[in-house]
Amino acid sequence: MKVLVTGATGLVGSEIVNLCKQNNISVNYLTTSKNKIVSQTGYNGFYWNPNKNEIDINCFNGVTAIINLAGSSISTRWTKNNKKKILNSRVNSLRTLLGAIPKEGRHGINTLVSASAIGIYPNSLSHYYKEDEKGLDDSFLGEVVSAWEKEVDAFEKVNIKTAKIRIGLVMSNKGGALPEMAKPIKYYLGAAMGSGNQWQSWIHLQDLGRIFLQVLTKELTGIYNGVAPNPVTNIKLTKELARVLDRPLLLPNIPKPMMRIVLGEMSYLLFVSQRVSCKKIEDSGFDFIYPNICRALENIYGDKGEQMPSDTLYRNEFVS
């Protein structure tokens, strides 16, 4: 099997590429940085620029599946220009890929597995969301994810089966939101956000990479929530993080208006509540290594202060 990966050098992409290597899956990857292009046995880079609809079509040689992770970070101030960048980075990437694939079935690509986000689900303290939820969050994030997923669906017109992984809060000390959450706690400035009752559906980086490989190798289609079995409230997550970092929580909860002043509209990410189910991916036979937040955080910030290398876990789990 050979897979084409976009976003391969990012946090999630790097984890997926490592898992592919461990399971003898060859990887072609696309990058917008020519200095990140390497050519190795089973790992070859190709240049693209989705903003200009440019792509090296040699990236498709021998490829039978695509994993799409392309998209700029949402964790930046939601100015007009940044909103445009966040949306276009996702839409243009998929349009560039689709436009370069030969039409009328003259290609060997069977499957597209694309990242998505649980931000599509409405903000709620009481609902427990499954993949068949029809409601959409009325925020900018809901708008982005809805447009993102429509672009994924377009690949079915060229006989490529599609799957979408709606990703929650990724737990890793290598990047993403968690190091930013840990920073104030380390300096005795940690506190819950707002009421602290908002649900945060999270997943350990290693489990998220394994979900992508599960969907890829089993050729699953449709929508799957990329979250762990046990969502937690913001106050629970904050307390557990403080516990593993061995720091007290001395400050009162931080009110919404204060964070709105500091972060603008993007502060919505800190207070939105989405309690999301992972039963569908579990029903496909997937077992989580880190089903509980305490175990996940202890792995990340335990005595050694770093994660166990993923190549020591479940090597050749997906491909016999």
Protein Blocks (a to p, Z undefined) as FASTA:
>chain_A
ZZddehklmmklmmmmmmmmmnopacddddfbfklpccdehiacddddfknopacfklmg
opabdcdfbdcdfbbcfdfklmmmmmmmmmmmmmmmmmmpcgehiacbfbdcddddfklp
ccdfkbccdfklmbdcfbfklmmmmmmmmmmmmmmmnopacddddddddddfkgcjllmm
mmmmmnopaccehjllaccddddfklmmmmmmmmmmnopgcjdddddfbdcdfklmmmmm
mmmnopacfbdcddfklmmmmnommlmmmmpccdddfklmmmnopacfblbfklmmmmmm
mmnopacdfklgophklbZZ
